[in-house]
Amino acid sequence: MNYALFLDTFIQNVMDTSLLEFIAAALGIASVWYAKKANILVYPTGIVSVLVYVYI
């Protein structure tokens, strides 16, 4: 397998990702974390994450 090609493709995809996508992904991860901890913040983080993805 050509690891250099894989790495170059991965880096290019990360560079093409917008700030909104990073924010939505971070909020999605936070929502899962809060769900695991049974914290009330699961709702706002999940809702904002979904709304950002819908906007994108």
N, C-alpha and C positions, 0 to 999 in steps of 0.2 A: 504494500500500500504506500502511496506517495503522501507522506506526512506533511511535507512542505506545502503541497497543494491544499491539503485539508486546513492547515494553519493559515495560509493566505486567504482562503475562502472565509474562514471563521472571522479573521480580523477585518476583512472587508465588510462582512455582514454586521459586525459590531459597530463599525464606523458609520454605516448607513442607517443605524437605528436612531430614531429621534429621541429627544429628551422626554417627550410625552410618553413614549413607549417604556422608557426606563422608569418613569414615575408610576405608570400603571402596573408594571411588573413588580416594583417594590411594594406598592400598596396591596397587590394581590398576595404576595408572600407574607406581608404583615397581617393580612386578614386571616390567612391560614394559621399563622402563629397565634393570633388572638383567639381563634376558634379552639385551638388546642388547649389554651390556657383558660377557656371559658370566660373570656373578658368581653365586656359590652362593646369595646372598640372594634369588634369583628364587623359590626354593621356599617359604620361610616367608612371604614377602610375598604370594605368590599363594594359598597355602593359607588364610591368615588372611582375605584379601579375599573369597575364595569362601565361607568359613564365615560371615562377617558378612552377606553377601548372602543366604545360605540362611536365616540367623536372621531377617532382615528379611522 
